[in-house]
Amino acid sequence: MNTAIEKLLNDQIRYESKASLQYLAMAVWADQKGYNGVSEFFYLQSEEERTHMTKLIKFVIERNGNVELPSLEQPKSDFNSLPELFEHFLESEVFVTEQINKVIFECLDKKDYNVHNFMQWYVTEQLEEEATARTLLDKLNIVGDDKSGLYLFDRDINSFDQKDA
């Protein structure tokens, strides 16, 4: 495996791991505030990001590359509101998309079409993730500070179909 691409894949492993830990912290915050639906949403998001990380690890190993497991910094764990929580969610997803695009660019530059093909799954996944984050943030902005609207948002978030985003 090309060393530059291997480094980018290890960086991506770190970003997926960081996102998993961040979403876990967001789930805990929501759980402690009584937002059971939002907390469940972020517990699931955390698991999904961990799965993305594991998929990358296994791919690097299959390609006879070296995996570098990351050490992680403390995630942001205090938020002032649900909109702030979901703004952070969107920012995280946009960042991950930008990093995946860097991997894709390097794959094309180095003509590593195997990694490029593998990374297409992540490109599609990120389109869905960003759309979900934007749609949920839009819904929260519509609700504003209305407590009954926030209650309904929390109640219904896990019935939201990401493919509708």
N, C-alpha and C positions, 0 to 999 in steps of 0.2 A: 504494500500500500504506500502511496506517495506520502512522504512525511508531513507535508503541508496540509494535506487532506486529513491525515490521521490526527493532527493537532486540532484542526477545526472540528472533527467529530468528537474528540475529547472535550473541547470547549462546549459543544452542544450537549454532551452528557452532563456537564456542570450546569448549563442553563436549565435543562429539564429537571435536574435534581433541585436546583434553586427554586424553580417554579413550584415543584411539588411541596417543598417545605414552606414556601410563601403561602400557598393555598391552604395548607394545614393550619398555619397561623391565622389566616382569615376565617377558617371554619371555627376555630376555637373562639375568636373574637365574637363571631355571630352567635355561637352557642351560648356564650356567657351573657350576651345581651338579650337572649330569648328568641332570637330569629332561627327557629328550628329548621325551617325550609332552606334558608340561605346557608346555614351551617352544613346541612346535608349536601347541598349543591357543591360547596367547596371541599368537603371531605371527598366527594366523588372526583372533583377536579384534581385534587392532590394525588389520588390513586392513579388517575389517568396519566398525569405527568410522570409519575414513577414508572408506569408501564412504558411510556415513550423512552425514558432513560434506559430501561432494561433492554428494550428493543435495539437501541443504539449500541449498548455494550455487547450484546450477542453478535451484532453485525460486525463490529470491529474485531472481535475474537475470531469469527468465521473467516474474515479476510486476513487472518494471521497478524493482526495489528496489536499494539499494546494499549491497554485500557488504563487510564489514570483516574482513579476514583477521587472525586473532589472533596475538599474540606469546604464547609459552607459557613457563611456569616449568618448572624442572627437576622431573621426576616423581620420586616415591619409587622408589628403586632397590635398597634393601637390606631384606631380610626375614629373619626368624629361622627361619621354617618354612613348609612348604606350607600349613598351616591359616591362618597369618597372611596369606600371599599371597592365598588365596581369600576371606578375610574382607575384604581390601581390594577385591577384585573385586566382592563383593556390595555393599559400601558405595558404590562407584563407580556401580554400576547403579541402586541405590536413589536416589542423588543425581540421576542423569540422568532417571529417571522423574519425580521431583519437579519438575524443570525443565520437562519436556514438559507436565506438568499445568498449570504456570503459563501456558505458551503456549496451551493449550486453553482455559483459563479466560478469558484475554484475548480470544481469538477469539470466544468466545460472548458476552462482554461487549460487544465492538465489532461483533458480528454479521458477522464475516468468515468466512463459511461455506466459502469456497474454501480458506483456510489451515487451517481446522478439518478439512476433509475430507482434505487432504494430510497433516496431522499424525496422522490415525488409524492410518496405517501404523506410525508410531513408537510409538504406544500399544501396538499388538499386538506389535511387536518387543520392547518393554521388558518386557512380560509374560513372553515367552519367555526373555529375558536374565536377569531376576531369578530365574525358576524354575530355570534352569540353574545359576546361581551358588549358590542355596540347596541344590540337590540335591548338587552337587559338594562343597560345604562339609559337608553332612550326612555324605556318604560318608567324607570325611577325618576327621571327628569319630568315626565308627565305627571306622575304622582305628587312630586314635590314633598311638602312637609305633612301632607294629609295622612293622619295616623291610620285611618281605615284603609286607605290606599296602600300604605306600607304593610299593613296586616295582610291584605289580599295578595300583595306581591310575594310576601314571605310564604304564604299558604300555597300559592300556585306555581312558584318558581320551578319545582321539579316536574311539573306537567308540561313545561315549556319544551317544545320539540326543536332541537338545534337546527334541524333541516329547514324549519320555517324561517330561520334568521336570514 
